[in-house]
Amino acid sequence: MTAAPDRSVTPDRSAAPDRPAAPAAGGHAAARAYRPALRDGVLLSPPLLRGPRTVHLVKHPYSGAAFEIGIKEHFVIARLDGTRNLDDIGPAYATRFGRRLAEDNWNRLLGLLGVRGLLSGAPDPPPAPPAPPRTGTLWRGTRRMVADADATTARLHRLLRPLLHPAVQLPLLAAVLAMLVVLGLRAGELLDGTAELIRSPLALAAVALLLWFSITLHELAHGVAAQHYGGHVAEIGLRWRFPAAMLYCTVDNYLFLPGRRAKLVIAGAGAYVNLLLLLPFALWWLLLPGHDPARPPLAGLLLLGGVQGLSNLVPLPPLDGYRMLGHALGVAHLAPESRAYLRLRRGGGGTGATAAYPRRARRLYTAYGIGSAALLLLAAAGTCTAALLLLIR
């Protein structure tokens, strides 16, 4: 199957806040008495493991500019509500980290926040230039298809909201799981039907068109799920790599949603909808008599559609399953950070080279490195086996 495009935006990261800009000049007493407040709408993400560090993301509500901060900076920033000054925050900081918050560090952090327009009363940074409606060439590129993607998905969410209630979704989820079990038990029949489908160009074209349509719904499902949990849909468009073209939906702030459930549902909504669309066809196929000519095309649709939906749940980039695993573990950039850690271990530095990594990071990156290699081998073996079985049937 063609891998679905990225649906989340990785925030642009500028310089880390370890060396922030100097604050505006002011008296010593005035600086200690100052009670800063964050601008309304500033987004702070939950903690994310990245390499050897735990970081948080901070995002400006208007410009969309985002950057990473450490846990100490987050501890201070999360308490800037206009009622606390350095003398109020300092004792809690000392209790949490075992050392006092130096006045110079306090001033530098406030200077950074002010320069970035994140404090109440600070001037706005210049907005990012709007994305062009189309980029690329005939062979590859993107085109924005909706002027206001957030409003469009909000309307879809209002229309579908009654169907998103757990009383509806839990039975549907159970039906999807039961369908997968039944199809797995009858995989031989599905392979026979798929082999016959491949020999029928018209039926194969119809199945391919239906699967392409399911990719479109897959992308919209991410947007509707984001609306359901308070996310923001930045863009809906068409991405093409000649001769293939598919819709994409960009959700730009769901990393900042509290809790993991919302992020997991948003990332997994597309694959779930792909499998959900197969339910009526599975029921139709099961009820048809064995000699009915409609059975082979339906079997091929079920096999190819099932592979399409389940493949998206594999935890390899850039698939949805990879994002879901990262959200479940609270880890950012799991694949590249795993490669960096394993390269560091192979570099001959031994334990000293990886001493900065906490135990949890060492275990996660090692496990993912081994697991992803095994998954790639299994995927290659499974693809070759399926192709061979189709050829000999």
C-alpha positions as CSV (number, residue, x, y, z in Angstrom):
1,M,0.0,0.0,0.0
2,T,1.0,3.6,-0.3
3,A,2.0,5.1,3.0
4,A,-0.3,7.8,4.2
5,P,1.3,11.3,4.4
6,D,2.2,13.0,7.6
7,R,-0.8,14.3,9.4
8,S,0.9,16.1,12.3
9,V,3.2,19.1,12.2
10,T,6.6,18.8,14.0
11,P,7.0,22.3,15.5
12,D,9.9,24.4,14.2
13,R,12.6,24.5,16.9
14,S,14.9,27.5,17.2
15,A,17.6,27.9,19.7
16,A,17.1,26.0,22.9
17,P,16.3,28.2,26.0
18,D,19.5,27.3,27.8
19,R,21.1,30.5,26.5
20,P,18.1,33.0,26.2
21,A,18.4,36.6,25.3
22,A,19.1,39.1,28.0
23,P,16.1,40.9,29.5
24,A,15.3,44.5,29.2
25,A,17.2,46.7,31.6
26,G,15.5,47.3,35.0
27,G,16.1,47.8,38.6
28,H,17.0,44.9,40.9
29,A,14.0,45.3,43.2
30,A,11.6,45.8,40.3
31,A,12.8,42.6,38.6
32,R,12.2,40.6,41.8
33,A,8.8,42.1,42.3
34,Y,7.6,41.6,38.7
35,R,4.7,39.2,38.4
36,P,4.7,38.1,34.8
37,A,1.9,36.3,33.0
38,L,1.8,34.2,29.9
39,R,-0.1,35.5,27.0
40,D,-3.6,34.0,26.6
41,G,-3.5,30.9,24.4
42,V,0.1,29.9,24.8
43,L,0.3,26.2,24.5
44,L,2.5,24.0,26.7
45,S,2.9,20.3,25.8
46,P,3.1,17.4,28.2
47,P,6.7,16.1,28.8
48,L,8.4,14.3,25.9
49,L,11.5,12.2,26.0
50,R,13.9,13.3,23.3
51,G,17.4,11.7,23.3
52,P,18.8,12.0,26.8
53,R,16.5,14.9,27.8
54,T,12.9,15.4,28.8
55,V,11.5,18.4,27.0
56,H,8.3,20.4,26.6
57,L,7.0,22.2,23.5
58,V,5.9,25.9,23.8
59,K,3.8,27.4,21.0
60,H,2.8,31.0,20.3
61,P,-1.0,31.2,19.8
62,Y,-0.9,33.6,16.8
63,S,2.3,33.2,14.9
64,G,2.4,29.4,15.4
65,A,6.2,29.6,16.3
66,A,7.2,26.7,18.6
67,F,10.3,25.6,20.4
68,E,11.5,23.2,23.0
69,I,12.3,23.9,26.7
70,G,13.6,21.7,29.5
71,I,11.8,20.6,32.5
72,K,13.2,23.4,34.7
73,E,12.1,26.1,32.3
74,H,8.7,24.4,32.0
75,F,8.4,24.4,35.8
76,V,8.8,28.1,35.9
77,I,6.8,29.0,32.8
78,A,3.8,26.9,33.9
79,R,3.5,29.1,37.0
80,L,3.5,32.5,35.3
81,D,-0.1,33.4,35.9
82,G,0.4,37.1,36.9
83,T,0.2,36.4,40.6
84,R,3.7,35.1,41.3
85,N,7.1,36.7,41.3
86,L,10.6,35.2,41.8
87,D,10.2,35.1,45.6
88,D,7.0,33.1,45.2
89,I,8.3,30.6,42.6
90,G,11.8,30.3,44.0
91,P,11.0,28.1,47.1
92,A,8.9,25.6,45.0
93,Y,11.7,25.5,42.5
94,A,14.3,24.8,45.2
95,T,12.1,22.0,46.6
96,R,11.6,20.4,43.2
97,F,15.2,20.6,41.9
98,G,17.3,20.9,45.0
99,R,18.8,24.3,44.1
100,R,17.6,27.8,44.2
101,L,16.4,29.7,41.1
102,A,19.1,32.3,40.5
103,E,17.8,35.8,39.7
104,D,20.0,36.0,36.6
105,N,18.4,32.8,35.2
106,W,14.9,34.2,36.1
107,N,15.7,37.4,34.2
108,R,17.1,35.6,31.2
109,L,14.1,33.3,30.9
110,L,11.7,36.3,31.1
111,G,13.8,38.0,28.4
112,L,13.4,35.0,26.1
113,L,9.7,34.8,26.6
114,G,9.3,38.6,26.0
115,V,11.4,38.5,22.8
116,R,9.2,35.6,21.5
117,G,6.0,37.5,22.4
118,L,4.9,34.9,24.9
119,L,4.3,37.2,27.8
120,S,1.2,39.2,28.3
121,G,1.7,42.7,26.9
122,A,4.6,41.7,24.7
123,P,4.5,42.7,21.0
124,D,3.5,39.9,18.6
125,P,6.2,38.4,16.5
126,P,5.7,38.7,12.8
127,P,3.3,36.0,11.5
128,A,4.6,33.2,9.3
129,P,3.9,33.8,5.6
130,P,0.9,32.0,4.3
131,A,1.6,28.7,2.5
132,P,1.2,28.9,-1.3
133,P,-2.0,27.3,-2.7
134,R,0.2,25.0,-4.8
135,T,3.8,23.9,-4.7
136,G,5.7,21.4,-6.9
137,T,5.4,20.2,-10.5
138,L,3.3,17.9,-12.5
139,W,5.3,15.0,-11.1
140,R,5.2,15.8,-7.4
141,G,3.8,18.5,-5.2
142,T,0.9,19.6,-3.0
143,R,-2.2,21.8,-3.5
144,R,-4.4,23.2,-0.8
145,M,-8.0,22.2,-1.4
146,V,-9.9,24.0,1.4
147,A,-9.7,27.7,2.3
148,D,-10.5,27.1,6.0
149,A,-9.7,23.5,6.9
150,D,-10.6,24.0,10.5
151,A,-14.1,25.3,9.8
152,T,-14.7,22.5,7.3
153,T,-13.7,19.7,9.7
154,A,-15.7,21.5,12.5
155,R,-18.8,21.2,10.3
156,L,-18.1,17.6,9.7
157,H,-17.6,17.0,13.4
158,R,-21.0,18.6,14.2
159,L,-22.7,16.4,11.7
160,L,-21.0,13.2,12.9
161,R,-20.9,14.0,16.6
162,P,-23.9,11.7,17.5
163,L,-22.0,8.8,16.0
164,L,-18.9,9.5,18.0
165,H,-20.5,8.6,21.3
166,P,-19.0,5.5,23.1
167,A,-22.4,3.8,23.0
168,V,-22.0,3.7,19.2
169,Q,-18.3,3.4,18.8
170,L,-17.7,0.5,21.2
171,P,-20.0,-1.9,19.4
172,L,-18.5,-0.8,16.1
173,L,-15.0,-1.4,17.4
174,A,-16.0,-4.8,18.6
175,A,-17.5,-5.6,15.2
176,V,-14.3,-4.5,13.5
177,L,-12.2,-6.8,15.8
178,A,-14.6,-9.7,15.2
179,M,-14.4,-9.1,11.4
180,L,-10.6,-9.2,11.5
181,V,-10.6,-12.5,13.4
182,V,-13.1,-14.0,10.9
183,L,-11.1,-12.8,7.9
184,G,-7.9,-14.1,9.4
185,L,-9.4,-17.5,9.9
186,R,-10.5,-17.5,6.2
187,A,-7.3,-16.0,4.8
188,G,-7.1,-18.8,2.2
189,E,-10.4,-17.9,0.6
190,L,-9.3,-14.2,0.6
191,L,-6.1,-15.1,-1.2
192,D,-8.0,-17.2,-3.8
193,G,-10.4,-14.3,-4.4
194,T,-7.6,-11.8,-4.7
195,A,-5.7,-13.9,-7.2
196,E,-8.9,-14.0,-9.3
197,L,-9.5,-10.3,-8.8
198,I,-6.0,-9.5,-10.2
199,R,-6.9,-11.3,-13.4
200,S,-10.0,-9.1,-13.9
201,P,-8.8,-5.6,-14.8
202,L,-12.2,-3.9,-14.5
203,A,-13.0,-5.4,-11.1
204,L,-9.4,-4.5,-10.0
205,A,-9.8,-0.9,-11.1
206,A,-13.1,-0.7,-9.2
207,V,-11.5,-2.0,-6.0
208,A,-8.5,0.3,-6.4
209,L,-10.9,3.3,-6.8
210,L,-12.8,2.3,-3.6
211,L,-9.5,1.9,-1.7
212,W,-8.4,5.4,-2.9
213,F,-11.7,6.8,-1.6
214,S,-11.1,5.1,1.7
215,I,-7.7,7.0,1.9
216,T,-9.6,10.2,1.5
217,L,-11.9,9.3,4.4
218,H,-8.9,8.2,6.3
219,E,-7.4,11.7,6.2
220,L,-10.7,13.4,7.0
221,A,-11.1,11.1,10.0
222,H,-7.9,12.5,11.5
223,G,-9.4,16.0,11.2
224,V,-12.8,15.1,12.7
225,A,-11.1,13.3,15.6
226,A,-8.9,16.3,16.2
227,Q,-12.0,18.5,16.3
228,H,-13.6,16.1,18.8
229,Y,-10.7,16.5,21.2
230,G,-10.2,20.3,20.8
231,G,-7.4,20.1,18.2
232,H,-6.9,22.5,15.3
233,V,-6.8,21.4,11.6
234,A,-4.4,23.6,9.7
235,E,-4.7,22.3,6.2
236,I,-6.5,19.9,3.9
237,G,-5.0,19.4,0.5
238,L,-3.9,17.1,-2.3
239,R,-0.4,15.5,-2.4
240,W,0.7,13.8,-5.6
241,R,3.6,11.7,-6.6
242,F,2.8,10.9,-10.2
243,P,0.8,8.9,-11.0
244,A,-0.6,8.5,-7.4
245,A,-2.4,11.3,-5.6
246,M,-4.1,11.4,-2.2
247,L,-5.7,13.8,0.2
248,Y,-3.8,14.9,3.3
249,C,-5.0,16.6,6.5
250,T,-2.6,18.5,8.8
251,V,-3.4,18.7,12.5
252,D,-1.0,21.2,13.9
253,N,-1.5,21.3,17.7
254,Y,-2.7,17.9,18.9
255,L,0.7,17.3,20.5
256,F,-0.3,19.9,23.1
257,L,-3.5,18.2,24.1
258,P,-3.4,16.9,27.7
259,G,-3.4,13.2,28.2
260,R,-2.5,10.4,25.8
261,R,-5.9,9.1,24.9
262,A,-6.8,12.1,22.6
263,K,-3.5,11.9,20.7
264,L,-3.8,8.1,20.3
265,V,-7.4,8.4,19.0
266,I,-6.5,11.2,16.6
267,A,-3.5,9.3,15.2
268,G,-5.4,6.0,14.9
269,A,-8.7,7.4,13.5
270,G,-7.7,7.0,9.9
271,A,-6.8,3.3,10.1
272,Y,-9.9,2.7,12.2
273,V,-12.2,4.2,9.5
274,N,-10.4,2.2,6.8
275,L,-11.3,-1.0,8.6
276,L,-14.8,0.2,9.5
277,L,-15.6,0.8,5.8
278,L,-14.9,-2.9,5.2
279,L,-17.7,-4.1,7.6
280,P,-20.6,-4.1,5.2
281,F,-18.5,-5.7,2.5
282,A,-17.4,-8.4,4.9
283,L,-21.0,-9.1,5.9
284,W,-22.0,-9.2,2.2
285,W,-19.2,-11.6,1.4
286,L,-20.1,-13.9,4.3
287,L,-23.7,-14.1,3.3
288,L,-23.1,-14.9,-0.4
289,P,-23.2,-18.5,-1.6
290,G,-19.9,-20.0,-2.5
291,H,-20.5,-20.0,-6.3
292,D,-21.6,-16.3,-6.5
293,P,-19.4,-14.4,-9.0
294,A,-19.3,-11.4,-6.6
295,R,-17.3,-13.3,-4.0
296,P,-13.8,-13.0,-5.6
297,P,-13.9,-9.2,-6.0
298,L,-15.3,-8.8,-2.5
299,A,-12.6,-11.2,-1.2
300,G,-9.9,-9.1,-2.9
301,L,-11.3,-5.9,-1.5
302,L,-11.4,-7.3,2.0
303,L,-7.8,-8.6,1.8
304,L,-6.3,-5.5,0.2
305,G,-8.4,-3.2,2.4
306,G,-7.5,-5.1,5.5
307,V,-3.8,-4.9,4.6
308,Q,-4.2,-1.2,3.9
309,G,-5.8,-0.5,7.3
310,L,-3.6,-2.7,9.4
311,S,-0.4,-1.6,7.7
312,N,-1.0,1.9,8.9
313,L,-0.9,0.6,12.5
314,V,2.7,-0.8,12.1
315,P,5.0,1.3,14.3
316,L,7.4,2.4,11.6
317,P,7.7,6.0,10.3
318,P,5.8,7.7,8.7
319,L,2.8,5.4,9.5
320,D,0.1,6.2,12.0
321,G,1.2,3.3,14.2
322,Y,4.6,5.0,14.7
323,R,2.9,8.2,15.9
324,M,0.7,6.1,18.2
325,L,3.7,4.4,19.8
326,G,5.4,7.7,20.3
327,H,2.3,9.1,22.0
328,A,1.8,6.0,24.2
329,L,5.5,6.2,25.3
330,G,5.7,10.0,25.6
331,V,8.7,10.0,23.2
332,A,9.5,12.5,20.5
333,H,11.2,11.5,17.3
334,L,11.6,7.9,18.4
335,A,13.2,6.5,15.2
336,P,15.9,9.1,14.7
337,E,16.7,9.3,18.4
338,S,17.0,5.5,18.5
339,R,19.4,5.5,15.6
340,A,21.4,8.3,17.2
341,Y,21.6,6.3,20.5
342,L,22.6,3.1,18.8
343,R,25.2,4.8,16.7
344,L,26.6,6.3,19.9
345,R,26.8,2.8,21.4
346,R,28.5,1.3,18.4
347,G,31.0,4.2,18.3
348,G,33.1,2.5,20.9
349,G,32.5,4.9,23.7
350,G,30.9,2.2,25.9
351,T,28.9,3.2,28.9
352,G,30.6,6.6,29.1
353,A,29.3,7.6,25.7
354,T,25.7,6.9,26.7
355,A,25.9,8.0,30.4
356,A,23.8,11.1,29.8
357,Y,20.8,8.9,28.7
358,P,18.5,7.9,31.6
359,R,17.8,4.2,32.0
360,R,14.3,4.5,30.5
361,A,15.7,6.1,27.4
362,R,18.4,3.5,27.0
363,R,15.9,0.7,27.2
364,L,13.4,2.3,24.9
365,Y,15.9,3.2,22.1
366,T,17.5,-0.2,22.3
367,A,14.1,-2.0,22.2
368,Y,12.8,0.1,19.3
369,G,16.0,-0.3,17.3
370,I,15.8,-4.1,17.6
371,G,12.0,-4.2,17.2
372,S,11.9,-1.9,14.1
373,A,14.6,-4.0,12.4
374,A,12.6,-7.1,13.1
375,L,9.4,-5.5,11.8
376,L,11.1,-4.5,8.5
377,L,12.3,-8.1,8.0
378,L,8.8,-9.5,8.8
379,A,7.2,-7.0,6.4
380,A,9.6,-7.9,3.6
381,A,9.1,-11.7,4.3
382,G,5.3,-11.2,4.5
383,T,5.1,-9.2,1.3
384,C,7.2,-11.8,-0.6
385,T,5.2,-14.7,0.8
386,A,1.9,-13.0,-0.1
387,A,3.1,-12.3,-3.7
388,L,4.3,-15.9,-4.0
389,L,1.0,-17.3,-2.8
390,L,-0.9,-15.1,-5.3
391,L,1.3,-16.2,-8.2
392,I,0.8,-19.9,-7.5
393,R,-3.0,-19.8,-7.0
